[in-house]
């Protein structure tokens, strides 16, 4: 009598945290990385929706003129997304996002003059809702040159309008923000020579670092123990 083949089912990979956020400037690959990690750990995803901001394309063409409505539109989107995060966590759904709501002021401070920034904060403070903090934030860090190269490679028409000066200022603003960030555990990943989006080997290295991270603040450089 023939014996049916033995079927071995791999154990489900449990996420190392209930709520992970991937952060970094435009072009660094945070959305794709979040997708890959979500697939590995069977997590739900929540992504920024820049295409829903009706002012964003005009902002990239003329940052000074369209900065305020762009930031206010994102502030309204953040309120809705904060509620989505809270609903998922309440239902015990493991979640990975490609943003943290706490960084909204980074863009406003970067793009608005003082009087408009104060107006933005006055309005935002009236609509803000308390955002659940991630269990871990992964900050993907890269130079403006690397970001520009990746933006050019994916060739999204709206992003191709981003100026070199804005991209450099944005990179500096991100580095300063996360240098002082202490709201949650933070893993800063140097993405200059590590690209988990295009390299399975690099992805495996990053996954191992996330799963074994024990400190509150760590810095990951490929091939270097920090």
Secondary structure by P-SEA (a helix, b strand, c coil): cccccbbbbcccccccccbbbbbbcccccaaaaaaaaaaaabbbbbbbccccccaaaaaaacccccaaaaaaaaaaaaaaaaaaaaaaaaaccccccccccccccccccccccaaaaaaaaaaaaacccbbbbbcbbbbbbbcaaaaaaaaaaacccccccccaaaaaaaaaaaaaaaaaccccbbbbbccccccccccaaaaaaaaaaaaaccccbbbbcccccc
